[in-house]
Amino acid sequence: MLYLAEFYLPAVGVPLAAFAEQARLAADRINESGTAVRFVRAIHVAQDESCFVIYQAESPAAVAAAGAAAGFVFDSVVEAAEIP
């Protein structure tokens, strides 16, 4: 399943490439411990100071665990669908 996690991220001063790498590495660590979760991508909406992170995971709890491992506190985690 795909999940969309949302949290606050300032409009300026955020090294987005480093942030995405941090999210990916944390998801990889959680996945290696036996909880299925994979970082897919992040979208930063600077004007709204919002960040949306897409994960493929077994549950919302797995997404929250990946976020916590990366040092993020998500405001929401909801099931999502991707339409190519």
N, C-alpha and C positions, 0 to 999 in steps of 0.2 A: 504494500500500500504506500501511497505517497502522502506525506504530511507537510503542511505549511506552518512554520513557526514564526511568530512575529515578536519583535522587541524594539525598544528605543535604541537608536544609534545616532549620535550627533551628525550634523550636516557637514562639518569640517573637521580636519585633523585626524581622520580615521584612515589608517593604511589598509585599504580594502583587500588587497592581495594577501596581506599577512593575516587579516581577520578570517578570510576564507580558508586559508591554510590551517589556521588554528581550529576551525570548525571541522575540517576534513580529518585532521589528525586525531581529534577527540572522538569523532565517530568511529574511526578505525580502531582506536583502543577499546571502545565499548563493544564493537563488533567482535574483536578478538577474544573478549572475555565471555562470549557466548550469547550476547543480545544482538539480534539482527538489526543493524542500522547502518545507513550509508548516506553520507553527505552528497547531495546532487548539485545544488547551486545556491547562491545567495544573490539577492536583489536589494540594493540600497536605494531608497527613495529619499534623497537628501532634503528636498523641500519639506517633507513631512517628518523628517528625522526618524524614519522607520526603516527597519531592516526585516526582510522576509527570507527565511532559509527553508529550502526544500530538502526533505530527507525521504529516502525510501526506508521504511522500517516496519517492524512487526507490530508496533503499538505506539500510542502517544507517549507512554511511559518511557519507551526506548529513546524517543526523540528528546524528551526532557532530560534523560540521563546523559545523552550526548551533549546537550546544551550545557548542563551543569559541569561536565568534564572539561568543556571549553571555557568555562567561566561566565556563561550567559544565563540570564534568567528570562525565560520567554513569557510574554504577556498572554499568549495563547498558542495552542497547538491544535490544528484542525485537519481533518482528512481532506485531501485535495485530489483533483484529477488533472491530468495533463492531456491537452489536445494538440497534436502536432499540426 
